[in-house]
Every structure is written in C-alpha cells, then in structure tokens.
Amino acid sequence: MGTDGKSAGNHVTPDGVRAGIAIHGTGNCPLVDASTAHDGPITGVNWTHAGDTHTEEFRVRHPDVVDAAEGIPDPESVVDLGDERVYRYDRPRDGECACRIIEELDCPIADARAEDGVLLLTLHLPDLERLRDIVSALDGTAERVEVRYLVHGASRGDEVSDRTLVDRGRLTDRQCEVLRTAYRMGYFERPRDANASAVADALDISPSTFAEHLATAQRKLLEETLAKN
C-alpha cells in the first residue's frame, strides 16, 4: 500500500539552515597551507581521531603539490582515482583545530575543502543561533570567519519548503565587519543593547560612516533575499 509524503512517519520539513563558511588564517592546518601552492581546491577532506592521533584524508588533482607541502607530515598515497589521488597522514590531535572545535559543539561537518589558503566548510544546522555559536567559537583560532552563503529552509503549513540563498560574497570585508560587530553588540535587538555611536566606537569609525556601511550591506542582503522570492 502506497503512502504520500505527509503520511509517511508524520514527516515534517525541518526549519534549518545549510551554511557555507570560510575560515581565513587558521595557522595550524597543513592542508590549508598546502592549498596556497595547489592549482585548484584540496577536496574530500575527512578525518578520524584515535587517542591523541588525528588521521586526515584528502584528494588532490596534482600529486606534486603533496611533495611541495612541507606542513603535511609523511603523506601516504591511498588510492589513485585517475584524475585524482587520495592521501592520508597522521598528526597529533590539536585542540585548536577549527574542525575539532566545530565537532565539539555537536555539529557534524558535511563537507570540508581547502583553497587558496582558506578552509571552506559546509554545515547543516538546526537554526541560526547554532551558526552564531560556531562563528563565535572560531574567533579565537582564526583571523576571520566569513559566512559565504546561507540556505534557510522554513516549513509552511502545507509542508512546502521556502529556501533562500544569501551570498555573503557580495559584501566587502568592511561591510561584513560592520554587520558582525553590530550583531554581536546587540544593535539589532529590541530594545537595543548598543546604539550606533557605541558600535561606531568599537569599529573606530564615525557614526555616519557606520550608518553608510550598514545601509549598503543591508540593501545588498535584502536584494539577495527578496529577488529570489
């Protein structure tokens, strides 16, 4: 006997997010260092922990990059896939590793890759609050954490998913900094935890400059959101 999507296990479309984050300046990831010399991304990054040992696996299209990457300790070729080769290496388990920090927040990492010195991760999260927790937790281990895109799934009464893609790449670094600082200081809360002058002081800019950056960033994000609805 057949069933439809509504009757099978009382399935309800989750209201969650798919986020792509870019971690700049990790400083302790051999694959990120190696990616600066690699023509194309280092993909298929995954890992496991056993005791104090961290075993990591990755794929590259040009194996010569592994020989040139001094930071990867004794990489072992595991399998040749034709246009790619899989490598594996061991290193001591590092408490400051960005991926481990995210895992300790009880969040699996859906995809990990390194490109041009940046660690790129894809995460599936229950809500935006968890994304904020992750970005905050990474602040002490990286120079900058950037949310590159966000796909938000919101369940409606008819169980049709409304998904909006927000491309943070449209924002400049300064606009991202203004938005991030304003958000963390509670500028968008009601009532506000910080006014425009306080946020501007934290950014070392004038209130008028803060207002200009904020308006431009918000307009870009609204264009991204509303243009797709």
C-alpha positions in Angstrom: 0.0 0.0 0.0 1.5 3.3 -1.0 1.9 6.4 1.2 2.3 10.1 0.4 4.9 12.4 1.9 2.5 13.7 4.6 1.5 10.3 6.0 4.9 8.6 6.0 6.1 8.8 9.6 4.4 12.2 10.1 7.4 13.8 8.3 7.7 17.5 8.7 10.2 19.5 6.7 12.8 20.9 9.1 13.3 24.6 9.7 17.1 24.6 9.5 20.0 26.1 7.6 22.8 25.0 5.2 25.7 27.3 5.7 29.0 27.7 3.9 31.7 29.2 6.0 35.2 30.3 5.0 37.9 30.3 7.7 40.8 32.6 7.0 44.1 32.5 8.8 43.7 29.2 10.7 47.5 29.0 11.0 47.6 25.3 12.2 46.1 23.3 9.3 48.7 21.6 7.0 46.1 21.3 4.2 45.3 25.0 4.2 49.0 25.8 3.9 49.4 23.3 1.1 46.4 24.8 -0.8 48.3 28.0 -1.4 50.6 26.1 -3.8 47.9 23.9 -5.3 46.1 24.8 -8.6 42.6 24.1 -7.5 40.9 23.0 -4.3 42.1 20.2 -2.0 38.8 18.3 -1.7 37.3 15.3 0.1 38.8 16.3 3.4 37.7 14.0 6.3 39.3 12.7 9.5 39.1 10.5 12.5 40.5 10.6 16.0 42.1 7.7 17.9 43.6 8.6 21.3 45.9 11.5 20.7 46.3 10.9 17.0 44.4 12.8 14.3 44.2 10.9 10.9 43.2 13.0 8.0 42.4 12.1 4.4 42.1 14.3 1.3 42.1 14.4 -2.5 44.2 16.3 -5.0 44.3 16.5 -8.8 48.1 17.2 -8.9 50.0 14.9 -6.6 53.2 17.0 -6.9 51.6 19.5 -4.5 51.9 16.9 -1.7 55.7 16.7 -2.2 55.9 20.5 -2.1 53.8 20.8 1.1 56.3 20.7 3.9 53.5 21.0 6.5 51.9 17.7 5.7 53.7 15.0 7.8 54.6 11.9 5.8 51.6 11.8 3.5 50.7 8.3 2.3 49.1 7.7 -1.1 46.0 5.6 -0.5 44.3 5.2 -3.9 44.6 6.5 -7.4 41.3 7.6 -8.9 42.5 8.5 -12.3 42.1 12.3 -12.3 42.6 12.5 -8.5 44.7 10.8 -5.9 43.7 10.2 -2.2 46.3 10.8 0.5 46.3 10.2 4.2 48.5 11.4 7.1 48.7 11.4 10.9 49.4 14.3 13.2 49.0 15.0 16.9 45.4 15.9 17.9 45.2 19.6 18.1 42.7 21.3 20.5 42.9 24.5 18.4 41.9 22.8 15.2 38.9 24.6 13.7 37.2 21.3 12.6 37.6 19.8 16.1 36.1 22.9 17.7 33.0 22.7 15.5 32.7 18.9 16.2 32.8 19.6 19.9 29.7 21.8 19.5 27.9 18.6 18.5 27.9 19.6 14.8 29.0 17.2 12.0 30.7 18.8 9.1 29.0 17.9 5.8 31.9 19.0 3.5 35.4 20.3 4.0 38.0 21.6 1.5 40.9 24.0 1.3 41.5 26.5 -1.4 44.0 29.4 -1.7 44.9 29.3 2.0 41.2 29.3 3.1 39.4 26.4 4.9 35.9 26.0 3.4 33.3 24.1 5.3 29.6 23.2 4.7 27.4 22.8 7.7 23.8 21.7 8.3 22.4 23.4 11.4 19.1 23.4 13.2 18.9 27.2 13.4 20.8 30.5 13.0 21.6 30.5 16.8 23.9 27.5 16.3 25.6 29.2 13.4 26.3 32.2 15.6 27.8 29.8 18.3 30.1 28.3 15.8 31.4 31.6 14.4 31.9 32.9 18.0 33.8 29.7 19.0 36.1 30.0 16.0 37.0 33.7 16.6 40.0 32.8 18.8 41.5 30.3 16.3 41.3 32.2 13.0 41.9 35.7 11.7 38.5 35.9 10.2 35.4 33.7 9.8 33.1 34.5 6.8 29.7 33.1 6.2 29.7 32.8 2.4 26.2 31.6 1.8 23.2 30.6 3.8 20.3 28.4 2.6 17.4 28.7 5.0 14.6 26.2 5.0 11.3 27.3 6.6 8.4 24.9 6.9 5.0 26.2 5.9 1.6 24.8 6.8 1.5 22.9 3.5 5.0 21.5 4.1 6.4 23.3 1.1 10.0 24.4 1.8 10.8 28.1 1.3 14.6 28.3 0.8 16.5 31.5 0.4 20.2 31.6 -0.7 22.1 34.5 0.7 25.5 35.1 -0.9 27.7 36.9 1.6 30.4 37.2 -1.2 28.6 40.4 -2.4 29.7 42.2 0.8 33.1 43.8 1.2 35.3 42.8 4.1 34.4 46.1 5.8 30.7 45.7 5.4 30.9 42.2 6.9 32.9 43.5 9.8 30.3 46.3 10.4 27.4 43.8 10.3 29.2 41.3 12.5 30.1 43.9 15.1 26.7 45.4 15.2 25.1 42.0 15.6 27.4 40.9 18.4 26.9 44.1 20.3 23.1 43.8 20.2 22.4 46.7 17.8 19.6 44.7 16.1 18.0 43.6 19.4 14.8 45.2 20.6 15.4 47.1 22.8 19.0 47.7 21.6 21.9 46.6 23.7 24.2 49.1 21.9 23.4 52.2 19.8 25.0 53.4 16.6 27.6 55.5 18.5 28.8 52.6 20.6 29.1 50.3 17.6 30.9 53.0 15.6 33.4 53.5 18.5 34.1 49.8 18.6 34.8 49.9 14.9 36.9 53.1 15.3 34.7 54.9 12.7 32.3 57.8 12.8 28.5 57.1 13.4 27.8 58.5 9.9 30.3 56.1 8.3 28.8 53.2 10.3 25.3 54.1 9.1 26.6 54.3 5.5 28.3 50.8 5.7 25.3 49.3 7.4 22.8 50.7 4.9 24.8 49.4 2.0 25.2 46.0 3.5 21.6 45.6 4.4 20.5 46.7 1.0 22.7 44.1 -0.7 21.3 41.4 1.6 17.8 42.4 1.0 18.3 42.4 -2.7 19.7 38.8 -2.4 16.7 37.7 -0.3 13.8 39.5 -2.0 14.9 38.9 -5.6 14.6 35.2 -5.1 11.0 35.3 -3.6 
